[in-house]
């Protein structure tokens, strides 16, 4: 039976690996532009004088 420190390190590594994999999986998705309504969050505000 491994000691406490080894078990804590193993659990820590499994948790960090899982969170890293989840982060990569979530950020790797491409946004389907046909389902986006309105401007993007990074869109600049429209200057009314240009029209």
PDB file of N, CA, C and O in Angstrom:
ATOM      1  N   UNK A   1       0.844  -1.200   0.000  1.00  0.00           N
ATOM      2  CA  UNK A   1       0.000   0.000   0.000  1.00  0.00           C
ATOM      3  C   UNK A   1       0.879   1.249   0.000  1.00  0.00           C
ATOM      4  O   UNK A   1       1.723   1.410   0.881  1.00  0.00           O
ATOM      5  N   UNK A   2       0.686   2.144  -0.993  1.00  0.00           N
ATOM      6  CA  UNK A   2       1.508   3.366  -1.025  1.00  0.00           C
ATOM      7  C   UNK A   2       1.195   4.270   0.171  1.00  0.00           C
ATOM      8  O   UNK A   2       0.111   4.221   0.751  1.00  0.00           O
ATOM      9  N   UNK A   3       2.168   5.080   0.508  1.00  0.00           N
ATOM     10  CA  UNK A   3       1.965   5.968   1.653  1.00  0.00           C
ATOM     11  C   UNK A   3       1.062   7.150   1.279  1.00  0.00           C
ATOM     12  O   UNK A   3       0.661   7.293   0.124  1.00  0.00           O
ATOM     13  N   UNK A   4       0.749   7.988   2.266  1.00  0.00           N
ATOM     14  CA  UNK A   4      -0.201   9.100   2.066  1.00  0.00           C
ATOM     15  C   UNK A   4       0.277  10.092   1.016  1.00  0.00           C
ATOM     16  O   UNK A   4      -0.506  10.531   0.173  1.00  0.00           O
ATOM     17  N   UNK A   5       1.556  10.448   1.061  1.00  0.00           N
ATOM     18  CA  UNK A   5       2.085  11.444   0.125  1.00  0.00           C
ATOM     19  C   UNK A   5       1.943  10.958  -1.318  1.00  0.00           C
ATOM     20  O   UNK A   5       1.552  11.724  -2.199  1.00  0.00           O
ATOM     21  N   UNK A   6       2.258   9.699  -1.554  1.00  0.00           N
ATOM     22  CA  UNK A   6       2.151   9.147  -2.903  1.00  0.00           C
ATOM     23  C   UNK A   6       0.701   9.160  -3.380  1.00  0.00           C
ATOM     24  O   UNK A   6       0.428   9.479  -4.537  1.00  0.00           O
ATOM     25  N   UNK A   7      -0.214   8.817  -2.501  1.00  0.00           N
ATOM     26  CA  UNK A   7      -1.621   8.820  -2.880  1.00  0.00           C
ATOM     27  C   UNK A   7      -2.125  10.235  -3.167  1.00  0.00           C
ATOM     28  O   UNK A   7      -2.880  10.440  -4.117  1.00  0.00           O
ATOM     29  N   UNK A   8      -1.715  11.207  -2.358  1.00  0.00           N
ATOM     30  CA  UNK A   8      -2.110  12.598  -2.592  1.00  0.00           C
ATOM     31  C   UNK A   8      -1.557  13.075  -3.926  1.00  0.00           C
ATOM     32  O   UNK A   8      -2.265  13.735  -4.687  1.00  0.00           O
ATOM     33  N   UNK A   9      -0.305  12.752  -4.219  1.00  0.00           N
ATOM     34  CA  UNK A   9       0.298  13.150  -5.494  1.00  0.00           C
ATOM     35  C   UNK A   9      -0.425  12.497  -6.673  1.00  0.00           C
ATOM     36  O   UNK A   9      -0.643  13.138  -7.701  1.00  0.00           O
ATOM     37  N   UNK A  10      -0.791  11.233  -6.527  1.00  0.00           N
ATOM     38  CA  UNK A  10      -1.482  10.537  -7.615  1.00  0.00           C
ATOM     39  C   UNK A  10      -2.862  11.162  -7.862  1.00  0.00           C
ATOM     40  O   UNK A  10      -3.243  11.398  -9.009  1.00  0.00           O
ATOM     41  N   UNK A  11      -3.601  11.426  -6.789  1.00  0.00           N
ATOM     42  CA  UNK A  11      -4.925  12.040  -6.939  1.00  0.00           C
ATOM     43  C   UNK A  11      -4.799  13.430  -7.545  1.00  0.00           C
ATOM     44  O   UNK A  11      -5.589  13.808  -8.409  1.00  0.00           O
ATOM     45  N   UNK A  12      -3.803  14.193  -7.092  1.00  0.00           N
ATOM     46  CA  UNK A  12      -3.569  15.539  -7.630  1.00  0.00           C
ATOM     47  C   UNK A  12      -3.276  15.494  -9.129  1.00  0.00           C
ATOM     48  O   UNK A  12      -3.826  16.285  -9.895  1.00  0.00           O
ATOM     49  N   UNK A  13      -2.411  14.571  -9.545  1.00  0.00           N
ATOM     50  CA  UNK A  13      -2.062  14.475 -10.962  1.00  0.00           C
ATOM     51  C   UNK A  13      -3.264  14.062 -11.801  1.00  0.00           C
ATOM     52  O   UNK A  13      -3.441  14.568 -12.909  1.00  0.00           O
ATOM     53  N   UNK A  14      -4.091  13.156 -11.295  1.00  0.00           N
ATOM     54  CA  UNK A  14      -5.282  12.736 -12.038  1.00  0.00           C
ATOM     55  C   UNK A  14      -6.255  13.907 -12.174  1.00  0.00           C
ATOM     56  O   UNK A  14      -6.830  14.115 -13.243  1.00  0.00           O
ATOM     57  N   UNK A  15      -6.439  14.665 -11.107  1.00  0.00           N
ATOM     58  CA  UNK A  15      -7.354  15.815 -11.164  1.00  0.00           C
ATOM     59  C   UNK A  15      -6.839  16.879 -12.131  1.00  0.00           C
ATOM     60  O   UNK A  15      -7.607  17.404 -12.937  1.00  0.00           O
ATOM     61  N   UNK A  16      -5.555  17.200 -12.058  1.00  0.00           N
ATOM     62  CA  UNK A  16      -5.004  18.224 -12.946  1.00  0.00           C
ATOM     63  C   UNK A  16      -5.059  17.783 -14.404  1.00  0.00           C
ATOM     64  O   UNK A  16      -5.344  18.593 -15.285  1.00  0.00           O
ATOM     65  N   UNK A  17      -4.791  16.518 -14.663  1.00  0.00           N
ATOM     66  CA  UNK A  17      -4.862  16.013 -16.032  1.00  0.00           C
ATOM     67  C   UNK A  17      -6.293  16.082 -16.555  1.00  0.00           C
ATOM     68  O   UNK A  17      -6.522  16.442 -17.709  1.00  0.00           O
ATOM     69  N   UNK A  18      -7.249  15.736 -15.704  1.00  0.00           N
ATOM     70  CA  UNK A  18      -8.651  15.807 -16.110  1.00  0.00           C
ATOM     71  C   UNK A  18      -9.097  17.229 -16.399  1.00  0.00           C
ATOM     72  O   UNK A  18      -9.803  17.472 -17.377  1.00  0.00           O
ATOM     73  N   UNK A  19      -8.689  18.173 -15.553  1.00  0.00           N
ATOM     74  CA  UNK A  19      -9.087  19.570 -15.770  1.00  0.00           C
ATOM     75  C   UNK A  19      -8.418  20.143 -17.017  1.00  0.00           C
ATOM     76  O   UNK A  19      -9.038  20.915 -17.748  1.00  0.00           O
ATOM     77  N   UNK A  20      -7.166  19.777 -17.269  1.00  0.00           N
ATOM     78  CA  UNK A  20      -6.484  20.239 -18.477  1.00  0.00           C
ATOM     79  C   UNK A  20      -7.162  19.679 -19.717  1.00  0.00           C
ATOM     80  O   UNK A  20      -7.367  20.399 -20.694  1.00  0.00           O
ATOM     81  N   UNK A  21      -7.511  18.392 -19.682  1.00  0.00           N
ATOM     82  CA  UNK A  21      -8.192  17.778 -20.829  1.00  0.00           C
ATOM     83  C   UNK A  21      -9.550  18.425 -21.062  1.00  0.00           C
ATOM     84  O   UNK A  21      -9.933  18.653 -22.210  1.00  0.00           O
ATOM     85  N   UNK A  22     -10.282  18.725 -19.996  1.00  0.00           N
ATOM     86  CA  UNK A  22     -11.582  19.367 -20.138  1.00  0.00           C
ATOM     87  C   UNK A  22     -11.433  20.773 -20.707  1.00  0.00           C
ATOM     88  O   UNK A  22     -12.227  21.190 -21.550  1.00  0.00           O
ATOM     89  N   UNK A  23     -10.423  21.503 -20.251  1.00  0.00           N
ATOM     90  CA  UNK A  23     -10.187  22.859 -20.761  1.00  0.00           C
ATOM     91  C   UNK A  23      -9.868  22.826 -22.246  1.00  0.00           C
ATOM     92  O   UNK A  23     -10.404  23.623 -23.016  1.00  0.00           O
ATOM     93  N   UNK A  24      -9.006  21.917 -22.650  1.00  0.00           N
ATOM     94  CA  UNK A  24      -8.648  21.811 -24.068  1.00  0.00           C
ATOM     95  C   UNK A  24      -9.871  21.419 -24.888  1.00  0.00           C
ATOM     96  O   UNK A  24     -10.087  21.956 -25.974  1.00  0.00           O
ATOM     97  N   UNK A  25     -10.662  20.497 -24.381  1.00  0.00           N
ATOM     98  CA  UNK A  25     -11.851  20.047 -25.123  1.00  0.00           C
ATOM     99  C   UNK A  25     -12.867  21.169 -25.266  1.00  0.00           C
ATOM    100  O   UNK A  25     -13.495  21.298 -26.317  1.00  0.00           O
ATOM    101  N   UNK A  26     -13.044  21.988 -24.224  1.00  0.00           N
ATOM    102  CA  UNK A  26     -14.034  23.056 -24.289  1.00  0.00           C
ATOM    103  C   UNK A  26     -13.575  24.209 -25.174  1.00  0.00           C
ATOM    104  O   UNK A  26     -14.385  24.774 -25.910  1.00  0.00           O
ATOM    105  N   UNK A  27     -12.297  24.569 -25.120  1.00  0.00           N
ATOM    106  CA  UNK A  27     -11.811  25.696 -25.903  1.00  0.00           C
ATOM    107  C   UNK A  27     -11.512  25.319 -27.340  1.00  0.00           C
ATOM    108  O   UNK A  27     -11.296  26.203 -28.170  1.00  0.00           O
ATOM    109  N   UNK A  28     -11.495  24.043 -27.656  1.00  0.00           N
ATOM    110  CA  UNK A  28     -11.153  23.605 -29.002  1.00  0.00           C
ATOM    111  C   UNK A  28     -12.361  23.637 -29.937  1.00  0.00           C
ATOM    112  O   UNK A  28     -12.202  23.459 -31.145  1.00  0.00           O
ATOM    113  N   UNK A  29     -13.555  23.858 -29.409  1.00  0.00           N
ATOM    114  CA  UNK A  29     -14.753  23.841 -30.242  1.00  0.00           C
ATOM    115  C   UNK A  29     -14.830  25.100 -31.095  1.00  0.00           C
ATOM    116  O   UNK A  29     -14.549  26.204 -30.628  1.00  0.00           O
ATOM    117  N   UNK A  30     -15.211  24.917 -32.341  1.00  0.00           N
ATOM    118  CA  UNK A  30     -15.384  26.054 -33.248  1.00  0.00           C
ATOM    119  C   UNK A  30     -16.810  26.569 -33.134  1.00  0.00           C
ATOM    120  O   UNK A  30     -17.747  25.781 -33.001  1.00  0.00           O
ATOM    121  N   UNK A  31     -16.978  27.874 -33.186  1.00  0.00           N
ATOM    122  CA  UNK A  31     -18.305  28.483 -33.081  1.00  0.00           C
ATOM    123  C   UNK A  31     -18.954  28.443 -34.455  1.00  0.00           C
ATOM    124  O   UNK A  31     -18.368  28.885 -35.444  1.00  0.00           O
ATOM    125  N   UNK A  32     -20.166  27.912 -34.508  1.00  0.00           N
ATOM    126  CA  UNK A  32     -20.926  27.901 -35.755  1.00  0.00           C
ATOM    127  C   UNK A  32     -21.546  29.290 -35.935  1.00  0.00           C
ATOM    128  O   UNK A  32     -22.428  29.684 -35.172  1.00  0.00           O
ATOM    129  N   UNK A  33     -21.083  30.025 -36.944  1.00  0.00           N
ATOM    130  CA  UNK A  33     -21.508  31.410 -37.103  1.00  0.00           C
ATOM    131  C   UNK A  33     -22.975  31.527 -37.490  1.00  0.00           C
ATOM    132  O   UNK A  33     -23.566  32.592 -37.311  1.00  0.00           O
ATOM    133  N   UNK A  34     -23.580  30.470 -38.012  1.00  0.00           N
ATOM    134  CA  UNK A  34     -24.995  30.562 -38.387  1.00  0.00           C
ATOM    135  C   UNK A  34     -25.901  30.574 -37.157  1.00  0.00           C
ATOM    136  O   UNK A  34     -27.071  30.942 -37.262  1.00  0.00           O
ATOM    137  N   UNK A  35     -25.383  30.182 -36.004  1.00  0.00           N
ATOM    138  CA  UNK A  35     -26.193  30.156 -34.798  1.00  0.00           C
ATOM    139  C   UNK A  35     -25.931  31.350 -33.880  1.00  0.00           C
ATOM    140  O   UNK A  35     -26.496  31.430 -32.789  1.00  0.00           O
ATOM    141  N   UNK A  36     -25.083  32.269 -34.314  1.00  0.00           N
ATOM    142  CA  UNK A  36     -24.754  33.424 -33.485  1.00  0.00           C
ATOM    143  C   UNK A  36     -25.695  34.570 -33.857  1.00  0.00           C
ATOM    144  O   UNK A  36     -25.722  35.004 -35.009  1.00  0.00           O
ATOM    145  N   UNK A  37     -26.457  35.053 -32.895  1.00  0.00           N
ATOM    146  CA  UNK A  37     -27.382  36.155 -33.130  1.00  0.00           C
ATOM    147  C   UNK A  37     -26.793  37.428 -32.540  1.00  0.00           C
ATOM    148  O   UNK A  37     -26.438  37.462 -31.362  1.00  0.00           O
ATOM    149  N   UNK A  38     -26.689  38.455 -33.339  1.00  0.00           N
ATOM    150  CA  UNK A  38     -26.131  39.704 -32.857  1.00  0.00           C
ATOM    151  C   UNK A  38     -24.627  39.742 -33.014  1.00  0.00           C
ATOM    152  O   UNK A  38     -24.031  38.805 -33.546  1.00  0.00           O
ATOM    153  N   UNK A  39     -24.003  40.826 -32.552  1.00  0.00           N
ATOM    154  CA  UNK A  39     -22.553  40.972 -32.723  1.00  0.00           C
ATOM    155  C   UNK A  39     -21.791  40.065 -31.767  1.00  0.00           C
ATOM    156  O   UNK A  39     -22.324  39.611 -30.754  1.00  0.00           O
ATOM    157  N   UNK A  40     -20.552  39.816 -32.107  1.00  0.00           N
ATOM    158  CA  UNK A  40     -19.692  39.057 -31.226  1.00  0.00           C
ATOM    159  C   UNK A  40     -19.347  39.883 -29.990  1.00  0.00           C
ATOM    160  O   UNK A  40     -19.488  41.106 -29.999  1.00  0.00           O
ATOM    161  N   UNK A  41     -18.904  39.226 -28.946  1.00  0.00           N
ATOM    162  CA  UNK A  41     -18.558  39.929 -27.717  1.00  0.00           C
ATOM    163  C   UNK A  41     -17.372  40.865 -27.946  1.00  0.00           C
ATOM    164  O   UNK A  41     -17.235  41.875 -27.256  1.00  0.00           O
ATOM    165  N   UNK A  42     -16.510  40.528 -28.920  1.00  0.00           N
ATOM    166  CA  UNK A  42     -15.333  41.346 -29.167  1.00  0.00           C
ATOM    167  C   UNK A  42     -15.587  42.431 -30.220  1.00  0.00           C
ATOM    168  O   UNK A  42     -14.660  43.141 -30.611  1.00  0.00           O
ATOM    169  N   UNK A  43     -16.838  42.561 -30.681  1.00  0.00           N
ATOM    170  CA  UNK A  43     -17.144  43.541 -31.720  1.00  0.00           C
ATOM    171  C   UNK A  43     -16.994  44.953 -31.164  1.00  0.00           C
ATOM    172  O   UNK A  43     -17.312  45.224 -30.007  1.00  0.00           O
ATOM    173  N   UNK A  44     -16.503  45.838 -32.015  1.00  0.00           N
ATOM    174  CA  UNK A  44     -16.342  47.245 -31.593  1.00  0.00           C
ATOM    175  C   UNK A  44     -17.692  47.942 -31.655  1.00  0.00           C
ATOM    176  O   UNK A  44     -18.539  47.582 -32.472  1.00  0.00           O
ATOM    177  N   UNK A  45     -17.899  48.929 -30.805  1.00  0.00           N
ATOM    178  CA  UNK A  45     -19.169  49.660 -30.900  1.00  0.00           C
ATOM    179  C   UNK A  45     -19.267  50.425 -32.212  1.00  0.00           C
ATOM    180  O   UNK A  45     -18.269  50.934 -32.722  1.00  0.00           O
ATOM    181  N   UNK A  46     -20.463  50.500 -32.747  1.00  0.00           N
ATOM    182  CA  UNK A  46     -20.692  51.151 -34.042  1.00  0.00           C
ATOM    183  C   UNK A  46     -20.674  52.665 -33.843  1.00  0.00           C
ATOM    184  O   UNK A  46     -21.307  53.187 -32.924  1.00  0.00           O
ATOM    185  N   UNK A  47     -19.945  53.362 -34.712  1.00  0.00           N
ATOM    186  CA  UNK A  47     -19.926  54.818 -34.673  1.00  0.00           C
ATOM    187  C   UNK A  47     -21.027  55.308 -35.616  1.00  0.00           C
ATOM    188  O   UNK A  47     -20.963  55.068 -36.822  1.00  0.00           O
ATOM    189  N   UNK A  48     -22.035  55.993 -35.069  1.00  0.00           N
ATOM    190  CA  UNK A  48     -23.209  56.372 -35.861  1.00  0.00           C
ATOM    191  C   UNK A  48     -22.854  57.386 -36.942  1.00  0.00           C
ATOM    192  O   UNK A  48     -23.553  57.456 -37.953  1.00  0.00           O
ATOM    193  N   UNK A  49     -21.795  58.175 -36.769  1.00  0.00           N
ATOM    194  CA  UNK A  49     -21.469  59.216 -37.734  1.00  0.00           C
ATOM    195  C   UNK A  49     -20.909  58.657 -39.027  1.00  0.00           C
ATOM    196  O   UNK A  49     -20.802  59.387 -40.013  1.00  0.00           O
ATOM    197  N   UNK A  50     -20.552  57.391 -39.049  1.00  0.00           N
ATOM    198  CA  UNK A  50     -19.987  56.835 -40.287  1.00  0.00           C
ATOM    199  C   UNK A  50     -21.089  56.485 -41.292  1.00  0.00           C
ATOM    200  O   UNK A  50     -20.784  56.151 -42.437  1.00  0.00           O
ATOM    201  N   UNK A  51     -22.372  56.554 -40.887  1.00  0.00           N
ATOM    202  CA  UNK A  51     -23.458  56.215 -41.800  1.00  0.00           C
ATOM    203  C   UNK A  51     -24.088  57.460 -42.292  1.00  0.00           C
ATOM    204  O   UNK A  51     -25.032  57.404 -43.080  1.00  0.00           O
TER     205      UNK A  51
END
